[in-house]
Each structure stands twice: as C-alpha cells, then as structure tokens.
Amino acid sequence: MTKTETWLRGGTIVDGTGAPPRTGDVAIAGEVTSRVTPPGAVPAHPRDEIDCTGMTITPGFIDIHTHSDLSFVHHPSATSKIMQGVTTEVVGNCGFSPFPVHPHRRETLVDFLRGISVPRTNIPWSDFAGYADAVDAYRPIMNVAPLAGHGALRIAAAGTRDVTVDGDLLRTMERLLRECLDQGAFGLSTGLSYVPSQFAGQDEINALARVVHDHDALYATHARATPDPFDSFDEAIDVGKATGVRVQYSHLALNDPRMWGRADDVLAHFQQAVDAGIDVRYDVYPYDASASSLTQYLPAWVQADGEDRIRRVLADRAGFVRARDELAEGLFGSITWDWERVVVSLAGPDDEDLEGLSIARGAEMRGMAPEELCLRLAMRYGNRARVVLFYRTEEDVAAFLAHPLAIVGSDGTAMPVTAPGRPHPRSYGSHARLLHRYVATEGRLTLTDAVHKATLAPARRIGITDRGVLTQGARADIAVFDAPAIRDTATWTDPCQLATGVRDVWINGEQAVADGEPTGCRAGRVLRRSSR
Ligand SMILES: [Zn+2]
C-alpha cells in the first residue's frame, strides 16, 4: 500500500539548486518528498491538500555554522531556529564539541563549552556515538549534523596547556579524530583564537586535516587572530593546499577598522585560491557585529587552563596588572580598542545593570578603567560573561553574502523564546534577515541565490546527500513562507524575538510549524556522515 501523500499546492518552488523559481506542487509521503509536479498535475483528496498559493516553498534551511551542540538538551523547543525555517543545525564549530571526552578531563571540557554559552551539563558519554545517542534520546526538534571540535580533541589528548602536540600526543589526537569520523562526525573544526586550539601549530593542523581528507569530510576553521587578516586567510588556504582537504573558513568578517571596506580584496584572494584548485569556501552571518565570551579577549596566558586558573591568575595583584596592561594594548594585541563598540550582553547577578551597556559606559559607572572592568567580569563570571563587538561594516557583510563562494551560517544557537541576558540576535534572525534585508529590501541577492546558499550549498559542503534540495526522494525537510513578509524582529536591545513570515515547516516529513505556530512535534535526529 502506498503511503498517503500530503500535497503542498500551487506555491512558488525555489528548489535549492539555483534553478529559477517555478509554480508547482510538492507531495510529502512519510519521511520523504515523494513528488514535485506542475500545478494540479496529480489530483488528490482535498483533506490531503495544503494551499500554498502566494507562498514560497523551499528546502528547509541548513545552518552550516551553529553552536547548538547541547541546545536540544537544554532548550528542546528550539523556536528561534524553526521559526526561520531552519531544519538542520551543523554543530561542533569553532573547535567546540561535547566529545570526545577523557574521563579525567570531563570538568575541563564542561568549562570549555561555557565559551559557547553551554550551561553546566552532565556529560556522561565518552565519544561521538554516545553524544549522538544521548541527543537522539531527547528527540531533537530538528536535525543535528556534528563536527568534531579541535579544542575538545586537544583537551582529551593533552588538556588546555600550551604544549606542542607531536609524537604520541599527535597519534592520540589522530586516533580520537578517526573514531569521531568513523562514528559519523561530518568533519573537524578549529577555533584557532581560543585556548587550547591556539596552541596548535601548522604540523598538528595538517596532520589532522589529512585524517579529515582521508574520510572525505570537512575542515572548518575559525581563524587565528593575526595582525594582518590575510595571514589568517592564508593559514586556512594553506591547509587545503597541503592536504587537499575541503576547507570552510568560518564566519568571514573584517573586524579591523584598517580593513573596513576591503571586502573585494578579500574575495579576490579567496577566488584566486579556488582558481588555483584549492577547495575553500566560507560562511558568513548577516550582521555587522560579533558576539563572544569576554574571556576570549584576555591574554592567552590568562585563559590557559580553564576558568579556575583565570580567577587565580587575576586574584594575584601582579597578574592582574600584567593582564590589564596587555589587554590595553588592543583587541587581539593589534586592533585599537574602542570600548564604546564593546557591549556587555551577559554578565551575572551582581552586574545585571551592565547588560546592554558598552564597556566604556559600564567602566564609567563603576569608576574604573575599561580594562579593569573586563578583568573583574571575567573573574566573577568566567566564560559565562559575554560581549557583542560592533567591529564590522554593513558594506563588507553585504559583499561577503553576495559572492558565489558564500554559504550562510548564523554562528548562533537554537534558543527558546526567552533566554537570559542579551544574546546575539543572529540566533533568532539570521535566515529571516538574509531574506528580508539582503533579498527583499536591498536586492543584494536574488531569492534563488539566497535559498541556494542556505540549502543545497551547505548540504554539499558538509556532505549531506539527501537534504537541502526539493526533489523527489529527498528527505522532507521543507519550509513554506511568505517571502515579501518575512522579517527578523530580533534587535540588539531586544534579541529574543521570533522571526515572522514562515508559515509551515516540515522536518523528516513531520510538521514542526503549522500556520506560523510551532506544533511541538520533535521529529529531528542526529545525522551521521555516510562514507561516499
Ligand atoms: Zn567561531
């Protein structure tokens, strides 16, 4: 007996491939898209039909860069993402992943994960398979495609210390990575500005990238903070050149005022590498500000070895003074601080009045130097203290989004309707903002191009073969939205605002959003890389 089909009738189909929009019908049967036909080509009973006249039907969005590793444990509703039509979250980015776990360094990993705002979590598993089974047991609302984080691998092998990884240590890391990939991880990510990833040299990265290449998986890199940004682009490109691995440069942006307006030079640089045969692309999120844990901007010797050590180092007067003086030298040691552009998004119980204010203003209120305020917040709240940095320009962001090498990734996290503090609005608005601001309002991209960059392009990049495209036989991850009406409503001062304009969402053939409301259906799962 054939399964009953649900028909989405008369919508504008933008299928993810980059093909021009066309009017048509889409049928869902069980977990798959069973047919895509011209309008009315196949009759059906009216009770099995959903009118999509005036609506756009696309594959569900695949967010190639997120930190939702444990979101589905902490916030099973994940409304911030499904209300934008996102159906798959790629997690494990920037070197952060909740696996593998060394039994003696479980707490270190838990501390480390606070750098991506993961609340303290019991992590009973030891490897990718254990993590994936645990998340599946929570019945995630959407699909999760994990990368293995270099930071987690390095903590498992060597802790957070500044050591050279070679010989036996390197063999341990290679083995742990191979295990992750064999169990289904989609690749490796690095966070080269974070401890402990920042202690990794080129030999270590290349050795691990070779393992990734052997598995035909993805190498995603959050670049090192270098005085000349082109050095950080080249570091990523060189890994591709040396190993042949597929390289994804994470959250491309120009954060140095001296570089503002030079997006075209950067794009030419990446294009040149591609023309030379190197498989490199980048992802970008549609905002002119970044957000991170405050501790990331402290000198490396302060960050090394976890939160407790940060407190100990700074509690010592000499350590505090040295850290303050080094911090004053600039952002990543080279970019002059503009404390007006650094805004506290999350502090803690004794400093809630600072949330939403710049460090400049907060320091004035507390009667101390800005550097001192940063260190005090780090001492009090460790990796939990978060800041937003307004260190980018709209022009650069738009140029990065429009280029053919771009893939859209939010760098956000699946969140519930309300979250503590003021998170970056990207978690609530990236994909809606792409469609509203850059397609509908400014016309920087066509709808077709934007949808491609959020569906099939990321699917291909990460190695997902049965999603990201609206075609017969693909998994039924589908979004139906009112393209001109779509809005990101999350702002810097009021970020926990759901996007509007997405009417229906299906995940693995189950309806997760109906008539603009979440259904509560949790049909997602952890995806495992299948060897190709
Ligand atoms: Zn990152």
Residues whose N, C-alpha, C, O or C-beta is under 5 A from the ligand:
A	BS01	ZN	C94 H222
